[in-house]
Amino acid sequence: MKDIDQILETARERAEDMGVPYKGALLPSEAHAVLQALPKTRIVDVRCRAELDWVGRVPKAIEVELLTYPGMQSNSGFLDQLTSQIADDAVLLFICRSGGRSSQAAALMSQNGFTDCYNILEGFEGDKDESGHRGQQSGWKAAGLPWIQS
């Protein structure tokens, strides 16, 4: 595994190339390495409760829905719910199913004064395979990183 400074620099370059307002974009294995190396790092899982309960969880992640189930409506309390659980200087790694909602959450937090926000590309389950199933070819689960089933 690359050294942490190199991982973070690569993540910054990706984010710049993608034109996103947050600090960086990490692959799942890179996110796990950052989580292990930097004590102020927290994973923030923005999937809805149903996804967490039925699909699986990242151990010790902060869980705050960006969109609520059913109906996938915006969680108007997202910012307050998350900020009440984190330090101002935390390094925040956002994850969702496949990287879309977590990108939105990282952008939102960056726009609200949190400077160390990263999106975890591929998310928890990654892209669909040729059979239309997730969790086998990319993402946190497919990378063999820690997760638990409810």
C-alpha positions as CSV (number, residue, x, y, z in Angstrom):
1,M,0.0,0.0,0.0
2,K,1.2,3.5,-0.9
3,D,2.3,5.7,1.9
4,I,-0.5,7.9,3.4
5,D,0.8,11.2,2.0
6,Q,0.9,9.7,-1.5
7,I,-2.6,8.3,-1.1
8,L,-4.0,11.6,0.0
9,E,-2.2,13.4,-2.9
10,T,-3.6,11.0,-5.4
11,A,-7.0,11.5,-3.9
12,R,-6.6,15.3,-4.2
13,E,-5.6,15.0,-7.8
14,R,-8.6,12.8,-8.6
15,A,-11.0,15.3,-7.0
16,E,-9.4,18.1,-9.0
17,D,-9.7,16.1,-12.2
18,M,-13.4,15.4,-11.3
19,G,-14.1,19.0,-10.6
20,V,-15.6,18.4,-7.2
21,P,-15.5,20.8,-4.3
22,Y,-14.2,18.4,-1.6
23,K,-10.6,17.6,-0.8
24,G,-10.3,14.1,-2.4
25,A,-11.6,10.9,-3.9
26,L,-10.4,7.6,-2.5
27,L,-10.6,4.1,-3.6
28,P,-12.0,1.8,-0.9
29,S,-8.6,0.2,-0.1
30,E,-7.0,3.7,0.1
31,A,-9.8,4.9,2.4
32,H,-9.2,1.9,4.7
33,A,-5.5,2.7,4.8
34,V,-6.2,6.4,5.7
35,L,-8.7,5.3,8.4
36,Q,-6.0,3.0,9.9
37,A,-3.2,5.7,9.8
38,L,-4.9,8.9,10.8
39,P,-6.5,8.9,14.3
40,K,-9.0,11.8,13.5
41,T,-10.5,10.0,10.5
42,R,-14.1,8.9,10.6
43,I,-16.1,7.0,8.0
44,V,-19.6,8.6,7.5
45,D,-22.1,6.2,5.9
46,V,-24.9,8.2,4.3
47,R,-27.0,5.2,3.1
48,C,-30.6,4.9,4.4
49,R,-31.4,2.6,7.3
50,A,-32.9,-0.1,5.1
51,E,-29.6,-0.4,3.2
52,L,-27.6,-0.6,6.4
53,D,-29.9,-3.2,7.9
54,W,-30.3,-5.3,4.8
55,V,-27.0,-5.0,3.0
56,G,-24.4,-4.5,5.7
57,R,-22.4,-1.9,7.7
58,V,-18.9,-0.6,8.0
59,P,-17.9,-1.2,11.7
60,K,-17.7,2.0,13.8
61,A,-18.9,4.2,10.9
62,I,-21.1,7.2,11.8
63,E,-24.4,6.5,10.2
64,V,-26.5,9.5,9.0
65,E,-29.0,9.2,6.2
66,L,-28.6,11.7,3.4
67,L,-31.8,10.6,1.9
68,T,-34.5,8.9,4.0
69,Y,-36.3,5.6,3.2
70,P,-38.9,5.1,1.9
71,G,-39.2,7.7,-0.8
72,M,-35.6,8.8,-0.7
73,Q,-36.4,12.3,0.4
74,S,-33.6,14.7,1.5
75,N,-32.9,14.5,5.2
76,S,-33.3,18.1,6.2
77,G,-31.4,17.4,9.5
78,F,-28.4,15.8,7.9
79,L,-26.0,18.7,8.6
80,D,-27.0,19.0,12.3
81,Q,-27.1,15.2,12.9
82,L,-23.6,14.8,11.5
83,T,-22.0,17.8,13.0
84,S,-23.2,16.8,16.5
85,Q,-21.2,13.6,16.1
86,I,-17.8,14.8,14.8
87,A,-15.0,17.1,15.8
88,D,-14.4,20.2,13.7
89,D,-10.9,19.0,12.6
90,A,-12.0,15.4,11.7
91,V,-11.0,13.8,8.5
92,L,-14.3,12.6,7.0
93,L,-14.5,9.7,4.5
94,F,-18.0,9.5,3.1
95,I,-19.5,6.3,1.7
96,C,-22.8,5.2,0.3
97,R,-23.9,2.4,-2.0
98,S,-21.9,3.3,-5.1
99,G,-20.4,6.8,-4.6
100,G,-23.1,9.2,-5.7
101,R,-24.8,10.2,-2.4
102,S,-21.4,10.2,-0.6
103,S,-20.1,12.7,-3.2
104,Q,-23.1,14.9,-2.5
105,A,-22.5,14.6,1.3
106,A,-18.8,15.4,1.0
107,A,-19.6,18.5,-1.1
108,L,-22.2,19.6,1.4
109,M,-19.9,19.3,4.3
110,S,-17.1,21.0,2.4
111,Q,-19.4,23.9,1.7
112,N,-20.2,24.1,5.4
113,G,-16.6,24.6,6.6
114,F,-15.3,21.1,6.9
115,T,-12.0,21.1,5.0
116,D,-11.0,17.4,5.1
117,C,-13.8,15.7,3.3
118,Y,-13.2,12.7,0.9
119,N,-15.6,10.6,-1.1
120,I,-15.0,6.9,-1.2
121,L,-15.3,6.0,-4.9
122,E,-17.3,2.8,-5.7
123,G,-19.1,3.0,-2.3
124,F,-20.0,0.0,-0.2
125,E,-21.3,-2.2,-3.0
126,G,-19.8,-0.8,-6.2
127,D,-21.2,-1.1,-9.7
128,K,-23.6,-3.8,-10.9
129,D,-22.0,-6.9,-12.5
130,E,-23.2,-8.5,-15.8
131,S,-26.1,-10.1,-13.8
132,G,-27.2,-6.8,-12.4
133,H,-25.9,-7.5,-8.8
134,R,-23.7,-5.3,-6.7
135,G,-21.0,-6.1,-4.2
136,Q,-19.0,-8.5,-6.3
137,Q,-16.7,-6.6,-8.6
138,S,-16.0,-3.2,-6.9
139,G,-16.7,-1.3,-3.7
140,W,-15.8,-1.8,0.0
141,K,-17.3,-5.3,0.3
142,A,-15.6,-6.6,-2.9
143,A,-12.3,-5.2,-1.7
144,G,-12.6,-7.5,1.3
145,L,-12.6,-4.6,3.8
146,P,-14.2,-4.9,7.2
147,W,-18.0,-5.0,7.2
148,I,-20.8,-6.7,9.2
149,Q,-24.3,-7.9,8.4
150,S,-27.2,-7.1,10.6
